[in-house]
Amino acid sequence: MIKGRGATLNPPSRFLARHSEPVDDGWHAPVAGHPWGRPAGAQNQEQESVQEPWVDDPDPETQLLPDRTRQLITRNQSPDISFDRSINPYKGCEHGCVYCFARPTHAYLDLSPGRDFETRIFYKTRVPELLEAALAKPGYRCRTIAMGTNTDPYQPAEKNLRITRDILEVLLAHRHPVSIVTKGQLILRDLDLLSALAEQGLVSVAVSLTTLDNELKTRLEPRAAAPAARLRVLKTLSDAGVPCGAMIAPVIPFINDHEIEDLVAAAAEAGARHLAYILLRLPLEVADLFEAWLQAHYPLKAERVMSAVRASRGGKAYDASWGKRMRGEGVLADLIARRVAVALRRHGVDQGKFPALRTDLFQPKGRAQMPLF
């Protein structure tokens, strides 16, 4: 385990034809009785510190890498989600949430969905220019753009890169609606833009809540904001008139499912108007990463947790079927759904009813307006 990192493994991309693994052949190991105590083969003291390129760094630093962005807005036709377009300013996420369903996307970059996903962060380039061009296309039809659907738009890199803020500035200038999901308290930096969007019915924010337990948060989401900080975000945004909700995601059997009622109560008290939840999803490499995390942090619970996960996923670690992937099925999944529903009724919070945002105010620049008569 590495402090501040979620994944305990760094498996290679599934698309690589050849995989290499470091093997200790003794060449770099200290030799008993060596007069200088140096590793075998070292010619001088400086050579001892050289890191071979194939060795998995046991304590990797975060690298920020430019993405050669050609298209900023991503389209989707998934029937079980409420948006058809999104923008993700970053590929990879330093928050390091071990359960993140976006981890397998790093394999497309020939990188690992494990530690590479949380240490090799790619950021979109030419963002204002590309967004302006996309909104000005003759065939563009205004619909809410979702942010935070894959990786967090307010992860640590955003503090200096300010890509999410650039996007919000363009959307405000065009009076274009946007919805945001985040677990980053950095969103409060952009309260001025969010308030201006909210005044025109153009924004909604959902804060991701996973646990109220700081120790569990540190293990599960090592570089994300603390639970109390996320509730402050909800409270601050709500008090400023920004429509706010919460996402209890993911619900993990025998890890955080006992907190459902407390999470709903805390979100409601902080000003959440709506709430949704997602049962733990373990697509592709995430299953192995999560099981390794369980063995490292909760070895006595590991089999019980995975047995419950499989029971809610048709006997598998994951079922990607439309309509099932967010909620699961079976006795446990039904019980969780009922508990959430009861808690929401008790606190007067709407389930999954994110507010409809206005599209009639959209003002595309550089596109000729159609005459009224």
DRENDO-1510 file (C-alpha; in Angstrom, 1 decimal, always signed):
<recs>
REC; n; res; u; v; w
REC; 1; MET; +0.0; +0.0; +0.0 .
REC; 2; ILE; +1.2; +3.5; -0.8 .
REC; 3; LYS; +0.1; +6.4; +1.4 .
REC; 4; GLY; -2.2; +8.8; -0.6 .
REC; 5; ARG; -2.9; +6.3; -3.3 .
REC; 6; GLY; -6.0; +4.1; -3.7 .
REC; 7; ALA; -4.9; +1.2; -5.9 .
REC; 8; THR; -2.6; -1.4; -4.5 .
REC; 9; LEU; -1.8; -2.8; -7.9 .
REC; 10; ASN; -0.6; -1.4; -11.3 .
REC; 11; PRO; -1.6; -4.0; -13.9 .
REC; 12; PRO; -0.6; -3.3; -17.5 .
REC; 13; SER; -3.0; -2.2; -20.2 .
REC; 14; ARG; -5.2; -5.1; -21.4 .
REC; 15; PHE; -4.4; -3.9; -25.0 .
REC; 16; LEU; -0.7; -4.5; -24.8 .
REC; 17; ALA; +0.5; -7.6; -26.7 .
REC; 18; ARG; +3.5; -8.0; -24.5 .
REC; 19; HIS; +3.8; -7.5; -20.7 .
REC; 20; SER; +7.0; -7.1; -18.7 .
REC; 21; GLU; +7.3; -7.6; -15.0 .
REC; 22; PRO; +10.3; -6.7; -12.8 .
REC; 23; VAL; +12.1; -9.7; -11.4 .
REC; 24; ASP; +14.6; -9.6; -8.5 .
REC; 25; ASP; +17.7; -11.4; -9.9 .
REC; 26; GLY; +19.9; -10.2; -7.1 .
REC; 27; TRP; +21.9; -7.8; -9.3 .
REC; 28; HIS; +20.6; -4.7; -7.3 .
REC; 29; ALA; +20.6; -6.5; -3.9 .
REC; 30; PRO; +23.4; -5.8; -1.3 .
REC; 31; VAL; +26.1; -8.4; -1.3 .
REC; 32; ALA; +27.0; -9.9; +2.0 .
REC; 33; GLY; +30.6; -8.9; +3.0 .
REC; 34; HIS; +31.0; -6.4; +0.2 .
REC; 35; PRO; +33.7; -3.9; +1.5 .
REC; 36; TRP; +31.6; -0.8; +0.5 .
REC; 37; GLY; +28.2; -2.3; +1.2 .
REC; 38; ARG; +27.1; -1.3; -2.4 .
REC; 39; PRO; +24.7; -3.2; -4.6 .
REC; 40; ALA; +26.3; -5.7; -6.9 .
REC; 41; GLY; +27.3; -4.2; -10.2 .
REC; 42; ALA; +27.3; -0.5; -9.0 .
REC; 43; GLN; +30.3; +1.4; -10.3 .
REC; 44; ASN; +29.8; +4.4; -8.1 .
REC; 45; GLN; +27.5; +5.8; -5.5 .
REC; 46; GLU; +25.4; +7.8; -8.1 .
REC; 47; GLN; +24.6; +4.6; -10.0 .
REC; 48; GLU; +22.9; +3.1; -7.0 .
REC; 49; SER; +20.0; +5.7; -7.3 .
REC; 50; VAL; +19.3; +5.1; -11.0 .
REC; 51; GLN; +15.7; +3.8; -11.5 .
REC; 52; GLU; +15.5; +1.2; -14.2 .
REC; 53; PRO; +12.7; +2.1; -16.7 .
REC; 54; TRP; +10.9; -1.2; -16.3 .
REC; 55; VAL; +10.7; -1.0; -12.5 .
REC; 56; ASP; +7.3; -0.2; -11.0 .
REC; 57; ASP; +7.9; +3.0; -9.0 .
REC; 58; PRO; +6.8; +2.2; -5.4 .
REC; 59; ASP; +6.0; +5.8; -4.7 .
REC; 60; PRO; +5.1; +7.6; -8.0 .
REC; 61; GLU; +4.6; +11.3; -8.2 .
REC; 62; THR; +1.7; +12.8; -10.1 .
REC; 63; GLN; +2.4; +13.7; -13.7 .
REC; 64; LEU; +0.3; +16.2; -15.6 .
REC; 65; LEU; +0.4; +15.5; -19.4 .
REC; 66; PRO; -1.3; +17.5; -22.2 .
REC; 67; ASP; -3.9; +15.7; -24.2 .
REC; 68; ARG; -4.0; +16.5; -27.9 .
REC; 69; THR; -7.7; +17.4; -27.8 .
REC; 70; ARG; -9.6; +17.4; -31.1 .
REC; 71; GLN; -13.2; +17.1; -29.8 .
REC; 72; LEU; -14.2; +18.4; -26.4 .
REC; 73; ILE; -17.9; +17.3; -26.1 .
REC; 74; THR; -18.5; +13.5; -25.8 .
REC; 75; ARG; -21.8; +12.1; -27.0 .
REC; 76; ASN; -23.6; +9.0; -25.7 .
REC; 77; GLN; -26.8; +7.2; -26.3 .
REC; 78; SER; -27.0; +5.1; -23.1 .
REC; 79; PRO; -30.7; +4.6; -22.3 .
REC; 80; ASP; -30.2; +4.5; -18.5 .
REC; 81; ILE; -28.6; +7.9; -18.0 .
REC; 82; SER; -30.2; +11.3; -18.2 .
REC; 83; PHE; -27.7; +13.2; -20.4 .
REC; 84; ASP; -26.6; +12.8; -24.0 .
REC; 85; ARG; -23.4; +14.9; -23.9 .
REC; 86; SER; -20.6; +15.5; -21.5 .
REC; 87; ILE; -17.2; +17.2; -21.0 .
REC; 88; ASN; -14.4; +15.6; -19.0 .
REC; 89; PRO; -11.5; +18.0; -18.6 .
REC; 90; TYR; -9.2; +15.3; -17.4 .
REC; 91; LYS; -8.3; +11.7; -18.1 .
REC; 92; GLY; -7.4; +9.9; -15.0 .
REC; 93; CYS; -8.1; +11.3; -11.5 .
REC; 94; GLU; -5.7; +12.0; -8.6 .
REC; 95; HIS; -8.5; +11.5; -6.0 .
REC; 96; GLY; -7.5; +7.8; -6.3 .
REC; 97; CYS; -10.9; +6.3; -5.5 .
REC; 98; VAL; -10.2; +2.6; -5.8 .
REC; 99; TYR; -13.8; +1.8; -7.0 .
REC; 100; CYS; -13.8; +4.3; -9.9 .
REC; 101; PHE; -15.6; +2.8; -12.9 .
REC; 102; ALA; -13.5; +5.1; -15.2 .
REC; 103; ARG; -10.2; +3.4; -14.4 .
REC; 104; PRO; -10.4; +1.0; -17.4 .
REC; 105; THR; -10.3; +3.9; -19.8 .
REC; 106; HIS; -6.6; +4.4; -19.0 .
REC; 107; ALA; -5.9; +1.1; -20.8 .
REC; 108; TYR; -6.7; +2.9; -24.1 .
REC; 109; LEU; -3.6; +5.1; -23.4 .
REC; 110; ASP; -1.5; +1.9; -22.9 .
REC; 111; LEU; -1.4; +2.8; -19.2 .
REC; 112; SER; -2.5; +0.9; -16.1 .
REC; 113; PRO; -6.0; +1.3; -14.7 .
REC; 114; GLY; -4.2; +1.0; -11.3 .
REC; 115; ARG; -1.8; +3.5; -10.0 .
REC; 116; ASP; -1.2; +5.0; -13.5 .
REC; 117; PHE; -4.8; +6.2; -13.5 .
REC; 118; GLU; -4.3; +8.3; -10.4 .
REC; 119; THR; -0.7; +9.5; -11.1 .
REC; 120; ARG; -0.7; +10.0; -14.9 .
REC; 121; ILE; -3.3; +12.7; -15.5 .
REC; 122; PHE; -4.0; +14.0; -19.0 .
REC; 123; TYR; -5.6; +17.4; -19.3 .
REC; 124; LYS; -7.6; +18.7; -22.3 .
REC; 125; THR; -6.0; +21.5; -24.4 .
REC; 126; ARG; -7.4; +24.4; -26.5 .
REC; 127; VAL; -10.5; +24.1; -24.4 .
REC; 128; PRO; -12.2; +27.5; -24.9 .
REC; 129; GLU; -11.4; +27.5; -28.6 .
REC; 130; LEU; -12.8; +24.0; -29.1 .
REC; 131; LEU; -15.9; +24.6; -27.0 .
REC; 132; GLU; -16.7; +27.9; -28.8 .
REC; 133; ALA; -16.4; +26.1; -32.2 .
REC; 134; ALA; -18.6; +23.2; -31.1 .
REC; 135; LEU; -21.4; +25.6; -29.8 .
REC; 136; ALA; -21.2; +27.6; -33.0 .
REC; 137; LYS; -21.8; +24.7; -35.4 .
REC; 138; PRO; -25.0; +25.1; -37.4 .
REC; 139; GLY; -26.3; +21.7; -36.4 .
REC; 140; TYR; -25.7; +22.1; -32.7 .
REC; 141; ARG; -28.8; +21.8; -30.5 .
REC; 142; CYS; -28.6; +23.0; -26.9 .
REC; 143; ARG; -29.0; +20.3; -24.2 .
REC; 144; THR; -27.4; +20.2; -20.7 .
REC; 145; ILE; -23.7; +19.4; -20.8 .
REC; 146; ALA; -22.8; +17.0; -17.9 .
REC; 147; MET; -19.4; +17.3; -16.2 .
REC; 148; GLY; -17.9; +14.9; -13.7 .
REC; 149; THR; -19.5; +11.9; -15.4 .
REC; 150; ASN; -16.1; +10.1; -15.8 .
REC; 151; THR; -13.5; +11.8; -13.8 .
REC; 152; ASP; -13.7; +14.7; -11.3 .
REC; 153; PRO; -13.6; +18.2; -12.9 .
REC; 154; TYR; -12.4; +19.5; -9.5 .
REC; 155; GLN; -9.5; +17.2; -8.8 .
REC; 156; PRO; -6.2; +18.7; -7.5 .
REC; 157; ALA; -4.8; +19.6; -11.0 .
REC; 158; GLU; -7.7; +22.0; -11.6 .
REC; 159; LYS; -6.3; +24.4; -8.9 .
REC; 160; ASN; -3.6; +25.6; -11.3 .
REC; 161; LEU; -4.9; +24.5; -14.8 .
REC; 162; ARG; -8.3; +26.1; -14.3 .
REC; 163; ILE; -9.8; +24.1; -17.3 .
REC; 164; THR; -13.1; +23.6; -15.6 .
REC; 165; ARG; -13.4; +27.3; -14.9 .
REC; 166; ASP; -12.6; +28.1; -18.5 .
REC; 167; ILE; -15.5; +25.8; -19.6 .
REC; 168; LEU; -17.9; +27.4; -17.2 .
REC; 169; GLU; -16.9; +30.9; -18.4 .
REC; 170; VAL; -17.7; +29.9; -22.0 .
REC; 171; LEU; -21.0; +28.3; -21.1 .
REC; 172; LEU; -22.1; +31.3; -19.1 .
REC; 173; ALA; -21.2; +33.6; -22.0 .
REC; 174; HIS; -23.4; +31.4; -24.2 .
REC; 175; ARG; -26.1; +30.9; -21.6 .
REC; 176; HIS; -25.7; +27.2; -21.9 .
REC; 177; PRO; -26.9; +24.7; -19.2 .
REC; 178; VAL; -24.5; +22.5; -17.3 .
REC; 179; SER; -24.7; +19.9; -14.6 .
REC; 180; ILE; -21.7; +19.0; -12.4 .
REC; 181; VAL; -20.9; +16.0; -10.2 .
REC; 182; THR; -17.9; +16.4; -7.9 .
REC; 183; LYS; -16.3; +15.4; -4.6 .
REC; 184; GLY; -13.9; +18.3; -4.7 .
REC; 185; GLN; -14.2; +21.3; -2.5 .
REC; 186; LEU; -12.3; +23.4; -5.1 .
REC; 187; ILE; -15.7; +24.0; -6.7 .
REC; 188; LEU; -16.3; +26.8; -4.2 .
REC; 189; ARG; -13.6; +28.8; -6.1 .
REC; 190; ASP; -16.1; +29.1; -8.9 .
REC; 191; LEU; -19.0; +30.2; -6.8 .
REC; 192; ASP; -19.2; +33.5; -8.8 .
REC; 193; LEU; -19.8; +31.6; -12.1 .
REC; 194; LEU; -22.1; +29.1; -10.5 .
REC; 195; SER; -24.2; +31.8; -8.9 .
REC; 196; ALA; -24.5; +33.6; -12.2 .
REC; 197; LEU; -25.6; +30.4; -14.0 .
REC; 198; ALA; -28.0; +29.6; -11.2 .
REC; 199; GLU; -29.7; +33.0; -11.5 .
REC; 200; GLN; -30.7; +32.0; -15.1 .
REC; 201; GLY; -31.6; +28.4; -14.3 .
REC; 202; LEU; -28.5; +27.0; -16.1 .
REC; 203; VAL; -26.7; +24.9; -13.5 .
REC; 204; SER; -27.2; +22.1; -11.0 .
REC; 205; VAL; -24.5; +20.5; -8.8 .
REC; 206; ALA; -24.4; +17.0; -7.2 .
REC; 207; VAL; -21.9; +16.4; -4.5 .
REC; 208; SER; -20.7; +12.8; -4.3 .
REC; 209; LEU; -20.9; +11.4; -0.7 .
REC; 210; THR; -19.5; +8.0; +0.1 .
REC; 211; THR; -19.0; +7.9; +3.8 .
REC; 212; LEU; -19.0; +10.1; +6.9 .
REC; 213; ASP; -16.1; +8.1; +8.3 .
REC; 214; ASN; -12.7; +9.9; +7.8 .
REC; 215; GLU; -10.7; +6.7; +8.2 .
REC; 216; LEU; -12.8; +4.9; +5.5 .
REC; 217; LYS; -12.6; +7.9; +3.2 .
REC; 218; THR; -8.8; +8.0; +3.5 .
REC; 219; ARG; -8.6; +4.3; +2.5 .
REC; 220; LEU; -11.3; +4.4; -0.2 .
REC; 221; GLU; -10.7; +7.9; -1.7 .
REC; 222; PRO; -7.3; +9.0; -0.4 .
REC; 223; ARG; -7.0; +12.4; -2.1 .
REC; 224; ALA; -10.6; +13.5; -2.2 .
REC; 225; ALA; -12.1; +16.1; +0.1 .
REC; 226; ALA; -13.1; +15.0; +3.6 .
REC; 227; PRO; -16.7; +14.2; +4.4 .
REC; 228; ALA; -17.2; +17.3; +6.4 .
REC; 229; ALA; -15.7; +19.4; +3.6 .
REC; 230; ARG; -18.2; +18.0; +1.1 .
REC; 231; LEU; -21.1; +18.8; +3.3 .
REC; 232; ARG; -19.8; +22.3; +3.6 .
REC; 233; VAL; -19.7; +22.5; -0.2 .
REC; 234; LEU; -23.4; +21.5; -0.3 .
REC; 235; LYS; -24.3; +24.0; +2.4 .
REC; 236; THR; -22.4; +26.9; +0.8 .
REC; 237; LEU; -23.8; +26.2; -2.7 .
REC; 238; SER; -27.3; +25.8; -1.4 .
REC; 239; ASP; -27.1; +29.0; +0.6 .
REC; 240; ALA; -25.9; +30.8; -2.5 .
REC; 241; GLY; -28.9; +29.7; -4.5 .
REC; 242; VAL; -27.2; +27.0; -6.6 .
REC; 243; PRO; -29.5; +24.0; -7.0 .
REC; 244; CYS; -27.8; +21.2; -5.2 .
REC; 245; GLY; -28.1; +17.5; -4.7 .
REC; 246; ALA; -26.1; +14.5; -3.5 .
REC; 247; MET; -24.9; +11.2; -5.0 .
REC; 248; ILE; -24.4; +8.3; -2.6 .
REC; 249; ALA; -21.9; +6.5; -4.8 .
REC; 250; PRO; -21.0; +3.8; -4.5 .
REC; 251; VAL; -23.0; +1.9; -2.0 .
REC; 252; ILE; -20.7; -1.0; -1.0 .
REC; 253; PRO; -22.2; -4.0; +0.9 .
REC; 254; PHE; -20.7; -4.3; +4.4 .
REC; 255; ILE; -18.3; -1.4; +3.9 .
REC; 256; ASN; -20.5; +1.7; +3.8 .
REC; 257; ASP; -24.1; +0.5; +3.3 .
REC; 258; HIS; -24.8; +0.9; +7.0 .
REC; 259; GLU; -24.4; +4.6; +6.5 .
REC; 260; ILE; -27.2; +5.1; +4.0 .
REC; 261; GLU; -29.6; +6.7; +6.4 .
REC; 262; ASP; -27.0; +8.9; +8.0 .
REC; 263; LEU; -25.7; +10.1; +4.6 .
REC; 264; VAL; -29.2; +11.0; +3.5 .
REC; 265; ALA; -29.8; +12.9; +6.7 .
REC; 266; ALA; -26.5; +14.8; +6.5 .
REC; 267; ALA; -27.1; +15.7; +2.8 .
REC; 268; ALA; -30.6; +16.9; +3.6 .
REC; 269; GLU; -29.4; +19.0; +6.5 .
REC; 270; ALA; -26.7; +20.6; +4.2 .
REC; 271; GLY; -29.3; +21.6; +1.7 .
REC; 272; ALA; -29.5; +18.8; -0.9 .
REC; 273; ARG; -32.8; +19.0; -2.8 .
REC; 274; HIS; -32.4; +15.7; -4.6 .
REC; 275; LEU; -30.4; +12.5; -4.2 .
REC; 276; ALA; -29.5; +9.5; -6.2 .
REC; 277; TYR; -27.4; +6.4; -5.4 .
REC; 278; ILE; -25.3; +3.9; -7.3 .
REC; 279; LEU; -24.5; +0.4; -6.3 .
REC; 280; LEU; -20.8; -0.6; -6.5 .
REC; 281; ARG; -19.8; -1.1; -10.1 .
REC; 282; LEU; -16.7; -3.3; -10.9 .
REC; 283; PRO; -16.2; -3.3; -14.7 .
REC; 284; LEU; -13.1; -4.9; -16.3 .
REC; 285; GLU; -9.9; -4.3; -14.3 .
REC; 286; VAL; -11.8; -2.5; -11.4 .
REC; 287; ALA; -12.9; -5.9; -10.1 .
REC; 288; ASP; -9.3; -7.1; -9.5 .
REC; 289; LEU; -8.2; -3.7; -8.2 .
REC; 290; PHE; -11.1; -3.6; -5.7 .
REC; 291; GLU; -10.6; -7.2; -4.5 .
REC; 292; ALA; -6.9; -6.4; -3.9 .
REC; 293; TRP; -7.9; -3.3; -2.0 .
REC; 294; LEU; -10.3; -5.4; +0.2 .
REC; 295; GLN; -7.5; -7.9; +0.9 .
REC; 296; ALA; -5.2; -5.1; +2.0 .
REC; 297; HIS; -7.7; -3.2; +4.1 .
REC; 298; TYR; -10.5; -5.5; +5.1 .
REC; 299; PRO; -9.1; -9.1; +4.7 .
REC; 300; LEU; -11.7; -10.6; +7.1 .
REC; 301; LYS; -14.6; -9.0; +5.2 .
REC; 302; ALA; -13.3; -9.5; +1.7 .
REC; 303; GLU; -15.1; -12.7; +0.8 .
REC; 304; ARG; -18.3; -11.6; +2.4 .
REC; 305; VAL; -18.3; -8.3; +0.5 .
REC; 306; MET; -17.6; -9.9; -2.9 .
REC; 307; SER; -20.2; -12.6; -2.2 .
REC; 308; ALA; -22.8; -9.8; -1.7 .
REC; 309; VAL; -21.6; -8.0; -4.8 .
REC; 310; ARG; -21.9; -11.2; -6.9 .
REC; 311; ALA; -25.4; -11.9; -5.4 .
REC; 312; SER; -26.5; -8.4; -6.6 .
REC; 313; ARG; -24.9; -8.9; -10.1 .
REC; 314; GLY; -26.3; -12.2; -11.3 .
REC; 315; GLY; -23.5; -14.2; -9.8 .
REC; 316; LYS; -20.8; -12.1; -11.4 .
REC; 317; ALA; -18.6; -9.3; -10.2 .
REC; 318; TYR; -20.4; -7.0; -12.6 .
REC; 319; ASP; -23.4; -6.9; -14.9 .
REC; 320; ALA; -23.3; -4.1; -17.4 .
REC; 321; SER; -26.8; -4.6; -18.7 .
REC; 322; TRP; -28.8; -1.3; -19.2 .
REC; 323; GLY; -31.0; -0.6; -16.3 .
REC; 324; LYS; -29.2; -3.0; -14.0 .
REC; 325; ARG; -25.7; -1.6; -13.8 .
REC; 326; MET; -26.5; +1.3; -11.5 .
REC; 327; ARG; -28.8; -0.5; -9.1 .
REC; 328; GLY; -28.1; -4.3; -9.4 .
REC; 329; GLU; -30.8; -6.9; -8.7 .
REC; 330; GLY; -31.8; -9.4; -6.1 .
REC; 331; VAL; -32.6; -9.3; -2.4 .
REC; 332; LEU; -29.8; -7.1; -1.3 .
REC; 333; ALA; -30.2; -4.6; -4.1 .
REC; 334; ASP; -33.9; -4.3; -3.5 .
REC; 335; LEU; -33.3; -3.8; +0.3 .
REC; 336; ILE; -30.9; -1.0; -0.5 .
REC; 337; ALA; -33.4; +0.7; -2.8 .
REC; 338; ARG; -36.1; +0.5; -0.2 .
REC; 339; ARG; -33.8; +1.9; +2.5 .
REC; 340; VAL; -32.9; +4.9; +0.3 .
REC; 341; ALA; -36.5; +5.5; -0.6 .
REC; 342; VAL; -37.6; +5.5; +3.1 .
REC; 343; ALA; -34.8; +7.8; +4.2 .
REC; 344; LEU; -35.6; +10.3; +1.4 .
REC; 345; ARG; -39.3; +10.4; +2.3 .
REC; 346; ARG; -38.3; +11.0; +6.0 .
REC; 347; HIS; -36.2; +14.0; +5.1 .
REC; 348; GLY; -38.3; +15.4; +2.2 .
REC; 349; VAL; -35.7; +14.9; -0.5 .
REC; 350; ASP; -36.5; +14.0; -4.1 .
REC; 351; GLN; -35.0; +10.8; -5.4 .
REC; 352; GLY; -33.0; +11.2; -8.6 .
REC; 353; LYS; -35.1; +14.2; -9.7 .
REC; 354; PHE; -32.3; +16.5; -10.9 .
REC; 355; PRO; -33.8; +19.9; -11.9 .
REC; 356; ALA; -34.5; +20.5; -15.5 .
REC; 357; LEU; -32.3; +23.3; -16.8 .
REC; 358; ARG; -33.2; +26.0; -19.3 .
REC; 359; THR; -32.2; +25.7; -22.9 .
REC; 360; ASP; -34.2; +28.6; -24.4 .
REC; 361; LEU; -31.6; +31.2; -23.3 .
REC; 362; PHE; -28.8; +29.7; -25.5 .
REC; 363; GLN; -27.0; +32.4; -27.5 .
REC; 364; PRO; -24.5; +30.8; -29.9 .
REC; 365; LYS; -21.9; +33.3; -31.1 .
REC; 366; GLY; -20.8; +33.4; -34.7 .
REC; 367; ARG; -24.0; +31.8; -35.9 .
REC; 368; ALA; -26.6; +33.8; -37.8 .
REC; 369; GLN; -29.9; +34.1; -36.0 .
REC; 370; MET; -33.0; +32.9; -37.9 .
REC; 371; PRO; -35.4; +35.8; -38.7 .
REC; 372; LEU; -38.7; +35.7; -36.8 .
REC; 373; PHE; -40.7; +36.8; -39.8 .
</recs>
